[in-house]
Amino acid sequence: MKVKITRVDGDVPLPAYQTAGSVGCDLHARVTTEIAPRSLAKIPANVIIQTPPGYMFLVASRSSTPFKKGLMLANGVGIGDQDFGGPEDEYHIALYNFTDRPVTVQRGERIAQGIFVPVAVAQWEEAPAAERPSRGGFGSTDVPPATPS
């Protein structure tokens, strides 16, 4: 799949797949940023991506980042919509420093990964509630089944 991409700063690397089997490409910090303890920071990822129709660009944490840096994606995952890719639409990575010390992210450092995911957009059709038994809500599958008496 060919995807149009613009680097904000040509000296910072393009996103890269580290192995032949990688599904996520690493995103790099455009600027050096210090994140205070127990604080949030928004770090520019240096790319404007024209996500192809029928896909989203999912931004996720690199698995090593919490262990090596004490940082995690503040919003869990980021969702890059198909219509996000205009001239001012640089991706930013929201990171939370969960440590008790300042953490520095260096310019060019790999800070997150992006994955192209196929998506469908629903066309809603209102209808009465489904005619199937209700399962319950949060944790409902953790409840053991009732024993017959």
Secondary structure as GFF3:
##gff-version 3
##sequence-region A 1 149
A	DSSP	beta_strand	4	7	.	.	.	ID=ss1
A	DSSP	beta_strand	25	28	.	.	.	ID=ss2
A	DSSP	beta_strand	33	35	.	.	.	ID=ss3
A	DSSP	beta_strand	40	44	.	.	.	ID=ss4
A	DSSP	beta_strand	47	50	.	.	.	ID=ss5
A	DSSP	beta_strand	55	60	.	.	.	ID=ss6
A	DSSP	alpha_helix	65	69	.	.	.	ID=ss7
A	DSSP	beta_strand	71	73	.	.	.	ID=ss8
A	DSSP	beta_strand	78	80	.	.	.	ID=ss9
A	DSSP	beta_strand	92	97	.	.	.	ID=ss10
A	DSSP	beta_strand	103	105	.	.	.	ID=ss11
A	DSSP	beta_strand	110	118	.	.	.	ID=ss12
A	DSSP	three_ten_helix	140	142	.	.	.	ID=ss13
###
